[in-house]
Amino acid sequence: MQNPFESGHIKNYLLLYASIVVIMVLFFIASTLFHEVENVDKKVFDTNVSEFSHSKVKVMKNVSEVNSTSFKLMPKAY
């Protein structure tokens, strides 16, 4: 195998490396120019967890009636 420093091939390796770096920089510039940042609305969660609405209690009863035959739920959630 020939030494690339002595045979002059090092110039080709450096040009290949430089071209890859230039392509990466161009893709980075293109992605930052055409990237539109969307404004995301802040989500507000209901902090009042102790009160159940009528619909939630009804759904929970239906789920427990359906699943009561296949398995038994624990009396206390941990």
C-alpha positions in Angstrom: 0.0 0.0 0.0 1.3 3.4 -0.9 1.7 6.2 1.6 -0.9 8.9 0.7 1.4 11.6 2.0 4.2 10.7 -0.5 2.1 9.8 -3.5 0.0 13.0 -3.5 -3.4 11.3 -2.8 -3.8 13.2 0.4 -5.2 16.2 -1.6 -8.1 13.9 -2.8 -8.8 12.8 0.8 -8.8 16.4 2.0 -11.1 17.5 -0.8 -13.5 14.7 -0.1 -13.6 15.6 3.6 -14.1 19.3 2.8 -16.9 18.6 0.4 -18.7 16.5 2.9 -18.4 19.3 5.5 -19.6 21.9 3.0 -22.6 19.7 2.1 -23.4 19.3 5.8 -23.2 23.1 6.4 -25.5 23.7 3.4 -28.1 21.3 4.6 -28.0 22.9 8.1 -28.5 26.4 6.6 -31.3 25.2 4.4 -33.0 23.5 7.3 -32.8 26.6 9.5 -34.1 28.9 6.7 -37.1 26.8 5.7 -38.1 25.6 9.2 -41.2 27.4 10.4 -41.6 27.4 14.2 -45.2 26.8 15.2 -46.7 28.5 18.3 -48.1 25.8 20.5 -50.9 26.8 22.9 -50.2 26.0 26.6 -52.4 23.3 27.9 -54.3 23.9 31.1 -55.3 20.8 33.1 -58.1 20.6 35.5 -56.5 20.6 39.0 -59.8 19.7 40.8 -59.5 16.0 40.9 -61.6 15.2 44.0 -64.9 15.9 42.3 -66.2 13.5 39.7 -68.7 14.6 37.1 -71.8 12.4 36.5 -70.6 11.2 33.2 -67.3 9.9 34.6 -69.0 8.0 37.3 -71.4 6.5 34.8 -68.5 5.4 32.6 -66.6 3.9 35.5 -69.7 1.9 36.6 -70.1 0.5 33.0 -66.4 -0.5 32.9 -66.6 -2.2 36.2 -69.8 -4.1 35.1 -68.2 -5.3 31.9 -64.9 -6.3 33.5 -66.3 -7.9 36.7 -66.6 -11.3 35.0 -63.0 -11.5 33.8 -61.2 -10.1 36.8 -61.7 -8.4 40.1 -60.4 -4.9 40.7 -58.5 -4.0 43.9 -60.5 -2.2 46.5 -57.9 0.6 46.9 -55.8 2.1 44.1 -52.1 2.6 45.0 
